[in-house]
Amino acid sequence: MERVTRLSGEKAVVIFTANIDCPMSHAVTTLFSGLGVGAVMHELDKDPRGRDMERDLARRLGRNPPIPAVFIGGKLVGSTDRIISLHLGGKLVPMLKAAGAMWL
């Protein structure tokens, strides 16, 4: 969907979630915050086209529910499990640096 593509390029890190109280979304945003990365959050339950975007994200990720869905540098990286795996494997920080989300 064009809207997801457009919104995902707003900033170096963009997270689509159902609501800010989602524990998985909280874990991901806490990780990024701890790394000094400010992510843009889009709460699909507050967007009039949220259901359409959620269906698009489910199709892209191949899972339902598709949230949180994390984009880095405008590219879909995945959900919580993928982000944590990248972080534990030492690959998340270089990816964030390459996207301009962090400098140190």
Phi and psi in radians as a Rosetta constraint file:
Dihedral C 1 N 2 CA 2 C 2 CIRCULARHARMONIC -1.050 0.35
Dihedral N 2 CA 2 C 2 N 3 CIRCULARHARMONIC -0.643 0.35
Dihedral C 2 N 3 CA 3 C 3 CIRCULARHARMONIC -1.107 0.35
Dihedral N 3 CA 3 C 3 N 4 CIRCULARHARMONIC -0.785 0.35
Dihedral C 3 N 4 CA 4 C 4 CIRCULARHARMONIC -1.075 0.35
Dihedral N 4 CA 4 C 4 N 5 CIRCULARHARMONIC -0.770 0.35
Dihedral C 4 N 5 CA 5 C 5 CIRCULARHARMONIC -1.063 0.35
Dihedral N 5 CA 5 C 5 N 6 CIRCULARHARMONIC -0.777 0.35
Dihedral C 5 N 6 CA 6 C 6 CIRCULARHARMONIC -1.142 0.35
Dihedral N 6 CA 6 C 6 N 7 CIRCULARHARMONIC -0.831 0.35
Dihedral C 6 N 7 CA 7 C 7 CIRCULARHARMONIC -1.159 0.35
Dihedral N 7 CA 7 C 7 N 8 CIRCULARHARMONIC -0.571 0.35
Dihedral C 7 N 8 CA 8 C 8 CIRCULARHARMONIC -1.198 0.35
Dihedral N 8 CA 8 C 8 N 9 CIRCULARHARMONIC -0.265 0.35
Dihedral C 8 N 9 CA 9 C 9 CIRCULARHARMONIC -1.738 0.35
Dihedral N 9 CA 9 C 9 N 10 CIRCULARHARMONIC 0.142 0.35
Dihedral C 9 N 10 CA 10 C 10 CIRCULARHARMONIC -1.084 0.35
Dihedral N 10 CA 10 C 10 N 11 CIRCULARHARMONIC -0.629 0.35
Dihedral C 10 N 11 CA 11 C 11 CIRCULARHARMONIC -2.634 0.35
Dihedral N 11 CA 11 C 11 N 12 CIRCULARHARMONIC 3.001 0.35
Dihedral C 11 N 12 CA 12 C 12 CIRCULARHARMONIC -1.068 0.35
Dihedral N 12 CA 12 C 12 N 13 CIRCULARHARMONIC -0.607 0.35
Dihedral C 12 N 13 CA 13 C 13 CIRCULARHARMONIC -2.232 0.35
Dihedral N 13 CA 13 C 13 N 14 CIRCULARHARMONIC 2.167 0.35
Dihedral C 13 N 14 CA 14 C 14 CIRCULARHARMONIC -2.249 0.35
Dihedral N 14 CA 14 C 14 N 15 CIRCULARHARMONIC 2.303 0.35
Dihedral C 14 N 15 CA 15 C 15 CIRCULARHARMONIC -2.148 0.35
Dihedral N 15 CA 15 C 15 N 16 CIRCULARHARMONIC 2.207 0.35
Dihedral C 15 N 16 CA 16 C 16 CIRCULARHARMONIC -1.733 0.35
Dihedral N 16 CA 16 C 16 N 17 CIRCULARHARMONIC 2.271 0.35
Dihedral C 16 N 17 CA 17 C 17 CIRCULARHARMONIC -2.453 0.35
Dihedral N 17 CA 17 C 17 N 18 CIRCULARHARMONIC 2.893 0.35
Dihedral C 17 N 18 CA 18 C 18 CIRCULARHARMONIC -1.353 0.35
Dihedral N 18 CA 18 C 18 N 19 CIRCULARHARMONIC -0.763 0.35
Dihedral C 18 N 19 CA 19 C 19 CIRCULARHARMONIC -2.821 0.35
Dihedral N 19 CA 19 C 19 N 20 CIRCULARHARMONIC 2.852 0.35
Dihedral C 19 N 20 CA 20 C 20 CIRCULARHARMONIC -1.178 0.35
Dihedral N 20 CA 20 C 20 N 21 CIRCULARHARMONIC -0.322 0.35
Dihedral C 20 N 21 CA 21 C 21 CIRCULARHARMONIC -1.499 0.35
Dihedral N 21 CA 21 C 21 N 22 CIRCULARHARMONIC -0.029 0.35
Dihedral C 21 N 22 CA 22 C 22 CIRCULARHARMONIC -1.092 0.35
Dihedral N 22 CA 22 C 22 N 23 CIRCULARHARMONIC 2.156 0.35
Dihedral C 22 N 23 CA 23 C 23 CIRCULARHARMONIC -1.071 0.35
Dihedral N 23 CA 23 C 23 N 24 CIRCULARHARMONIC -0.622 0.35
Dihedral C 23 N 24 CA 24 C 24 CIRCULARHARMONIC -1.213 0.35
Dihedral N 24 CA 24 C 24 N 25 CIRCULARHARMONIC -0.717 0.35
Dihedral C 24 N 25 CA 25 C 25 CIRCULARHARMONIC -1.123 0.35
Dihedral N 25 CA 25 C 25 N 26 CIRCULARHARMONIC -0.684 0.35
Dihedral C 25 N 26 CA 26 C 26 CIRCULARHARMONIC -1.074 0.35
Dihedral N 26 CA 26 C 26 N 27 CIRCULARHARMONIC -0.752 0.35
Dihedral C 26 N 27 CA 27 C 27 CIRCULARHARMONIC -1.069 0.35
Dihedral N 27 CA 27 C 27 N 28 CIRCULARHARMONIC -0.768 0.35
Dihedral C 27 N 28 CA 28 C 28 CIRCULARHARMONIC -1.179 0.35
Dihedral N 28 CA 28 C 28 N 29 CIRCULARHARMONIC -0.804 0.35
Dihedral C 28 N 29 CA 29 C 29 CIRCULARHARMONIC -1.167 0.35
Dihedral N 29 CA 29 C 29 N 30 CIRCULARHARMONIC -0.594 0.35
Dihedral C 29 N 30 CA 30 C 30 CIRCULARHARMONIC -1.142 0.35
Dihedral N 30 CA 30 C 30 N 31 CIRCULARHARMONIC -0.712 0.35
Dihedral C 30 N 31 CA 31 C 31 CIRCULARHARMONIC -1.064 0.35
Dihedral N 31 CA 31 C 31 N 32 CIRCULARHARMONIC -0.879 0.35
Dihedral C 31 N 32 CA 32 C 32 CIRCULARHARMONIC -1.094 0.35
Dihedral N 32 CA 32 C 32 N 33 CIRCULARHARMONIC -0.724 0.35
Dihedral C 32 N 33 CA 33 C 33 CIRCULARHARMONIC -1.067 0.35
Dihedral N 33 CA 33 C 33 N 34 CIRCULARHARMONIC -0.753 0.35
Dihedral C 33 N 34 CA 34 C 34 CIRCULARHARMONIC -1.102 0.35
Dihedral N 34 CA 34 C 34 N 35 CIRCULARHARMONIC -0.473 0.35
Dihedral C 34 N 35 CA 35 C 35 CIRCULARHARMONIC -1.513 0.35
Dihedral N 35 CA 35 C 35 N 36 CIRCULARHARMONIC -0.047 0.35
Dihedral C 35 N 36 CA 36 C 36 CIRCULARHARMONIC 1.454 0.35
Dihedral N 36 CA 36 C 36 N 37 CIRCULARHARMONIC 0.369 0.35
Dihedral C 36 N 37 CA 37 C 37 CIRCULARHARMONIC -1.797 0.35
Dihedral N 37 CA 37 C 37 N 38 CIRCULARHARMONIC 2.195 0.35
Dihedral C 37 N 38 CA 38 C 38 CIRCULARHARMONIC -1.661 0.35
Dihedral N 38 CA 38 C 38 N 39 CIRCULARHARMONIC 1.990 0.35
Dihedral C 38 N 39 CA 39 C 39 CIRCULARHARMONIC -1.750 0.35
Dihedral N 39 CA 39 C 39 N 40 CIRCULARHARMONIC 2.622 0.35
Dihedral C 39 N 40 CA 40 C 40 CIRCULARHARMONIC -1.522 0.35
Dihedral N 40 CA 40 C 40 N 41 CIRCULARHARMONIC 2.285 0.35
Dihedral C 40 N 41 CA 41 C 41 CIRCULARHARMONIC -1.877 0.35
Dihedral N 41 CA 41 C 41 N 42 CIRCULARHARMONIC 2.349 0.35
Dihedral C 41 N 42 CA 42 C 42 CIRCULARHARMONIC -2.091 0.35
Dihedral N 42 CA 42 C 42 N 43 CIRCULARHARMONIC 1.957 0.35
Dihedral C 42 N 43 CA 43 C 43 CIRCULARHARMONIC -1.547 0.35
Dihedral N 43 CA 43 C 43 N 44 CIRCULARHARMONIC 1.867 0.35
Dihedral C 43 N 44 CA 44 C 44 CIRCULARHARMONIC -1.119 0.35
Dihedral N 44 CA 44 C 44 N 45 CIRCULARHARMONIC -0.502 0.35
Dihedral C 44 N 45 CA 45 C 45 CIRCULARHARMONIC -1.256 0.35
Dihedral N 45 CA 45 C 45 N 46 CIRCULARHARMONIC -0.214 0.35
Dihedral C 45 N 46 CA 46 C 46 CIRCULARHARMONIC -1.821 0.35
Dihedral N 46 CA 46 C 46 N 47 CIRCULARHARMONIC -0.027 0.35
Dihedral C 46 N 47 CA 47 C 47 CIRCULARHARMONIC -1.761 0.35
Dihedral N 47 CA 47 C 47 N 48 CIRCULARHARMONIC 2.313 0.35
Dihedral C 47 N 48 CA 48 C 48 CIRCULARHARMONIC -1.018 0.35
Dihedral N 48 CA 48 C 48 N 49 CIRCULARHARMONIC -0.466 0.35
Dihedral C 48 N 49 CA 49 C 49 CIRCULARHARMONIC -1.832 0.35
Dihedral N 49 CA 49 C 49 N 50 CIRCULARHARMONIC 0.341 0.35
Dihedral C 49 N 50 CA 50 C 50 CIRCULARHARMONIC -1.017 0.35
Dihedral N 50 CA 50 C 50 N 51 CIRCULARHARMONIC -0.718 0.35
Dihedral C 50 N 51 CA 51 C 51 CIRCULARHARMONIC -1.091 0.35
Dihedral N 51 CA 51 C 51 N 52 CIRCULARHARMONIC -0.729 0.35
Dihedral C 51 N 52 CA 52 C 52 CIRCULARHARMONIC -1.128 0.35
Dihedral N 52 CA 52 C 52 N 53 CIRCULARHARMONIC -0.736 0.35
Dihedral C 52 N 53 CA 53 C 53 CIRCULARHARMONIC -1.159 0.35
Dihedral N 53 CA 53 C 53 N 54 CIRCULARHARMONIC -0.660 0.35
Dihedral C 53 N 54 CA 54 C 54 CIRCULARHARMONIC -1.110 0.35
Dihedral N 54 CA 54 C 54 N 55 CIRCULARHARMONIC -0.711 0.35
Dihedral C 54 N 55 CA 55 C 55 CIRCULARHARMONIC -1.109 0.35
Dihedral N 55 CA 55 C 55 N 56 CIRCULARHARMONIC -0.715 0.35
Dihedral C 55 N 56 CA 56 C 56 CIRCULARHARMONIC -1.112 0.35
Dihedral N 56 CA 56 C 56 N 57 CIRCULARHARMONIC -0.770 0.35
Dihedral C 56 N 57 CA 57 C 57 CIRCULARHARMONIC -1.137 0.35
Dihedral N 57 CA 57 C 57 N 58 CIRCULARHARMONIC -0.680 0.35
Dihedral C 57 N 58 CA 58 C 58 CIRCULARHARMONIC -1.069 0.35
Dihedral N 58 CA 58 C 58 N 59 CIRCULARHARMONIC -0.715 0.35
Dihedral C 58 N 59 CA 59 C 59 CIRCULARHARMONIC -1.129 0.35
Dihedral N 59 CA 59 C 59 N 60 CIRCULARHARMONIC -0.773 0.35
Dihedral C 59 N 60 CA 60 C 60 CIRCULARHARMONIC -1.154 0.35
Dihedral N 60 CA 60 C 60 N 61 CIRCULARHARMONIC -0.706 0.35
Dihedral C 60 N 61 CA 61 C 61 CIRCULARHARMONIC -1.494 0.35
Dihedral N 61 CA 61 C 61 N 62 CIRCULARHARMONIC -0.355 0.35
Dihedral C 61 N 62 CA 62 C 62 CIRCULARHARMONIC 1.252 0.35
Dihedral N 62 CA 62 C 62 N 63 CIRCULARHARMONIC 0.518 0.35
Dihedral C 62 N 63 CA 63 C 63 CIRCULARHARMONIC -2.646 0.35
Dihedral N 63 CA 63 C 63 N 64 CIRCULARHARMONIC 2.682 0.35
Dihedral C 63 N 64 CA 64 C 64 CIRCULARHARMONIC -2.431 0.35
Dihedral N 64 CA 64 C 64 N 65 CIRCULARHARMONIC 2.161 0.35
Dihedral C 64 N 65 CA 65 C 65 CIRCULARHARMONIC -1.337 0.35
Dihedral N 65 CA 65 C 65 N 66 CIRCULARHARMONIC 2.638 0.35
Dihedral C 65 N 66 CA 66 C 66 CIRCULARHARMONIC -1.584 0.35
Dihedral N 66 CA 66 C 66 N 67 CIRCULARHARMONIC 0.166 0.35
Dihedral C 66 N 67 CA 67 C 67 CIRCULARHARMONIC -1.953 0.35
Dihedral N 67 CA 67 C 67 N 68 CIRCULARHARMONIC 2.592 0.35
Dihedral C 67 N 68 CA 68 C 68 CIRCULARHARMONIC -1.289 0.35
Dihedral N 68 CA 68 C 68 N 69 CIRCULARHARMONIC 2.589 0.35
Dihedral C 68 N 69 CA 69 C 69 CIRCULARHARMONIC -1.982 0.35
Dihedral N 69 CA 69 C 69 N 70 CIRCULARHARMONIC 2.113 0.35
Dihedral C 69 N 70 CA 70 C 70 CIRCULARHARMONIC -1.902 0.35
Dihedral N 70 CA 70 C 70 N 71 CIRCULARHARMONIC 2.239 0.35
Dihedral C 70 N 71 CA 71 C 71 CIRCULARHARMONIC -1.953 0.35
Dihedral N 71 CA 71 C 71 N 72 CIRCULARHARMONIC 2.324 0.35
Dihedral C 71 N 72 CA 72 C 72 CIRCULARHARMONIC -2.184 0.35
Dihedral N 72 CA 72 C 72 N 73 CIRCULARHARMONIC 2.185 0.35
Dihedral C 72 N 73 CA 73 C 73 CIRCULARHARMONIC 1.070 0.35
Dihedral N 73 CA 73 C 73 N 74 CIRCULARHARMONIC 0.552 0.35
Dihedral C 73 N 74 CA 74 C 74 CIRCULARHARMONIC 1.397 0.35
Dihedral N 74 CA 74 C 74 N 75 CIRCULARHARMONIC 0.012 0.35
Dihedral C 74 N 75 CA 75 C 75 CIRCULARHARMONIC -1.946 0.35
Dihedral N 75 CA 75 C 75 N 76 CIRCULARHARMONIC 2.384 0.35
Dihedral C 75 N 76 CA 76 C 76 CIRCULARHARMONIC -1.188 0.35
Dihedral N 76 CA 76 C 76 N 77 CIRCULARHARMONIC 2.107 0.35
Dihedral C 76 N 77 CA 77 C 77 CIRCULARHARMONIC -1.698 0.35
Dihedral N 77 CA 77 C 77 N 78 CIRCULARHARMONIC -0.724 0.35
Dihedral C 77 N 78 CA 78 C 78 CIRCULARHARMONIC 2.543 0.35
Dihedral N 78 CA 78 C 78 N 79 CIRCULARHARMONIC -2.783 0.35
Dihedral C 78 N 79 CA 79 C 79 CIRCULARHARMONIC -1.839 0.35
Dihedral N 79 CA 79 C 79 N 80 CIRCULARHARMONIC -2.878 0.35
Dihedral C 79 N 80 CA 80 C 80 CIRCULARHARMONIC -0.950 0.35
Dihedral N 80 CA 80 C 80 N 81 CIRCULARHARMONIC -0.825 0.35
Dihedral C 80 N 81 CA 81 C 81 CIRCULARHARMONIC -1.038 0.35
Dihedral N 81 CA 81 C 81 N 82 CIRCULARHARMONIC -0.710 0.35
Dihedral C 81 N 82 CA 82 C 82 CIRCULARHARMONIC -1.209 0.35
Dihedral N 82 CA 82 C 82 N 83 CIRCULARHARMONIC -0.729 0.35
Dihedral C 82 N 83 CA 83 C 83 CIRCULARHARMONIC -1.124 0.35
Dihedral N 83 CA 83 C 83 N 84 CIRCULARHARMONIC -0.804 0.35
Dihedral C 83 N 84 CA 84 C 84 CIRCULARHARMONIC -1.119 0.35
Dihedral N 84 CA 84 C 84 N 85 CIRCULARHARMONIC -0.719 0.35
Dihedral C 84 N 85 CA 85 C 85 CIRCULARHARMONIC -1.070 0.35
Dihedral N 85 CA 85 C 85 N 86 CIRCULARHARMONIC -0.776 0.35
Dihedral C 85 N 86 CA 86 C 86 CIRCULARHARMONIC -1.087 0.35
Dihedral N 86 CA 86 C 86 N 87 CIRCULARHARMONIC -0.724 0.35
Dihedral C 86 N 87 CA 87 C 87 CIRCULARHARMONIC -1.125 0.35
Dihedral N 87 CA 87 C 87 N 88 CIRCULARHARMONIC -0.836 0.35
Dihedral C 87 N 88 CA 88 C 88 CIRCULARHARMONIC -1.140 0.35
Dihedral N 88 CA 88 C 88 N 89 CIRCULARHARMONIC -0.502 0.35
Dihedral C 88 N 89 CA 89 C 89 CIRCULARHARMONIC -1.499 0.35
Dihedral N 89 CA 89 C 89 N 90 CIRCULARHARMONIC 0.036 0.35
Dihedral C 89 N 90 CA 90 C 90 CIRCULARHARMONIC 1.313 0.35
Dihedral N 90 CA 90 C 90 N 91 CIRCULARHARMONIC 0.301 0.35
Dihedral C 90 N 91 CA 91 C 91 CIRCULARHARMONIC -1.807 0.35
Dihedral N 91 CA 91 C 91 N 92 CIRCULARHARMONIC -0.261 0.35
Dihedral C 91 N 92 CA 92 C 92 CIRCULARHARMONIC -1.225 0.35
Dihedral N 92 CA 92 C 92 N 93 CIRCULARHARMONIC -0.828 0.35
Dihedral C 92 N 93 CA 93 C 93 CIRCULARHARMONIC -1.051 0.35
Dihedral N 93 CA 93 C 93 N 94 CIRCULARHARMONIC -0.823 0.35
Dihedral C 93 N 94 CA 94 C 94 CIRCULARHARMONIC -1.046 0.35
Dihedral N 94 CA 94 C 94 N 95 CIRCULARHARMONIC -0.623 0.35
Dihedral C 94 N 95 CA 95 C 95 CIRCULARHARMONIC -1.149 0.35
Dihedral N 95 CA 95 C 95 N 96 CIRCULARHARMONIC -0.727 0.35
Dihedral C 95 N 96 CA 96 C 96 CIRCULARHARMONIC -1.158 0.35
Dihedral N 96 CA 96 C 96 N 97 CIRCULARHARMONIC -0.684 0.35
Dihedral C 96 N 97 CA 97 C 97 CIRCULARHARMONIC -1.131 0.35
Dihedral N 97 CA 97 C 97 N 98 CIRCULARHARMONIC -0.749 0.35
Dihedral C 97 N 98 CA 98 C 98 CIRCULARHARMONIC -1.116 0.35
Dihedral N 98 CA 98 C 98 N 99 CIRCULARHARMONIC -0.526 0.35
Dihedral C 98 N 99 CA 99 C 99 CIRCULARHARMONIC -1.474 0.35
Dihedral N 99 CA 99 C 99 N 100 CIRCULARHARMONIC -0.117 0.35
Dihedral C 99 N 100 CA 100 C 100 CIRCULARHARMONIC 1.436 0.35
Dihedral N 100 CA 100 C 100 N 101 CIRCULARHARMONIC 0.318 0.35
Dihedral C 100 N 101 CA 101 C 101 CIRCULARHARMONIC -1.475 0.35
Dihedral N 101 CA 101 C 101 N 102 CIRCULARHARMONIC -0.344 0.35
Dihedral C 101 N 102 CA 102 C 102 CIRCULARHARMONIC -2.672 0.35
Dihedral N 102 CA 102 C 102 N 103 CIRCULARHARMONIC 2.677 0.35
Dihedral C 102 N 103 CA 103 C 103 CIRCULARHARMONIC -2.024 0.35
Dihedral N 103 CA 103 C 103 N 104 CIRCULARHARMONIC -0.403 0.35
